[in-house]
Amino acid sequence: MNAEKRLLIVAAHPDDEILGCGGTVARLVDEGYQAYSMVLGEGITSRDNKRDQERRAEAIKQLKKQVYRAGKIVGIKEAVAHDFPDNRFDTLPFLDIVKVIEKFKNRVRPDLIFTHFEKDLNIDHRITYQAVVTATRPLPGEPVRAIYSFEILSSTEWNCPLSFSPDAFFDIEKGINRKIQAMREYKSELRDFPHPRSLKGIKLNAEYWGMLMGLKYAEAFKLVRAIS
């Protein structure tokens, strides 16, 4: 097996991979990691059921292009984007989702995985977390040594009264600008401040977690499992 360290992001929707851990990935790539990302859902069809088929297909195509462009900015070597229905992962056979993750994971063989928080408001996020944990069962030969779950602004914090209580923090002072630049690619996903999913909101959130840890900027995670 190649001694190079590899990380994999498994995200439910386009932009989740950047919102959740874009600054950390940029930093780890600088430190020698090879980074890969998998986006499971098409991320748009739940918003407007009246879209005609042609417009819907074009919107999905554009979002996939944004996945690839944003990934390059933070240093992702390979990104894959699937077409699972937006906000309807619960209508799919769970095993189908697990198998898609397993197939890519077994090819990439990452040491480290970043994915969603298990108690997120969004159903697709919760199912993605469950599928990742299932696809990385700690059996002999499993390459994944650590799994971290991330928050998604305008989703995780809205699941009241549940709260995201992180216990791992990555200094992203050297990655914050690339995270912001990557998010600029997702023009259809950004909102105006004071919406949390605005460029200002994203930066303020990194400043907040950084302040709590004595850093300028940080991304926060909940450690799911680590083997050392």
Stockholm file with secondary structure:
# STOCKHOLM 1.0

chainA/1-228         MNAEKRLLIVAAHPDDEILGCGGTVARLVDEGYQAYSMVLGEGITSRDNKRDQERRAEAIKQLKKQVYRAGKIVGIKEAVAHDFPDNRFDTLPFLDIVKVIEKFKNRVRPDLIFTHFEKDLNIDHRITYQAVVTATRPLPGEPVRAIYSFEILSSTEWNCPLSFSPDAFFDIEKGINRKIQAMREYKSELRDFPHPRSLKGIKLNAEYWGMLMGLKYAEAFKLVRAIS
#=GR chainA/1-228 SS CCCSCEEEEEESSTTHHHHHHHHHHHHHHHTTCEEEEEEEECCCTTSCTTCCHHHHHHHHHHHHHHHHHHHHHHTEEEEEEEEECTTCGGGSCHHHHHHHHHHHHHHHCCSEEEEECTTCSSHHHHHHHHHHHHHTCCCTTCCCCEEEEECCTTTGGGSTTCCCCCCEEEECTTTHHHHHHHHHTCTTTCCCTTSTTSHHHHHHHHHHHHHHTTSSSEEEEEEEEECC
#=GC SS_cons         CCCSCEEEEEESSTTHHHHHHHHHHHHHHHTTCEEEEEEEECCCTTSCTTCCHHHHHHHHHHHHHHHHHHHHHHTEEEEEEEEECTTCGGGSCHHHHHHHHHHHHHHHCCSEEEEECTTCSSHHHHHHHHHHHHHTCCCTTCCCCEEEEECCTTTGGGSTTCCCCCCEEEECTTTHHHHHHHHHTCTTTCCCTTSTTSHHHHHHHHHHHHHHTTSSSEEEEEEEEECC
//
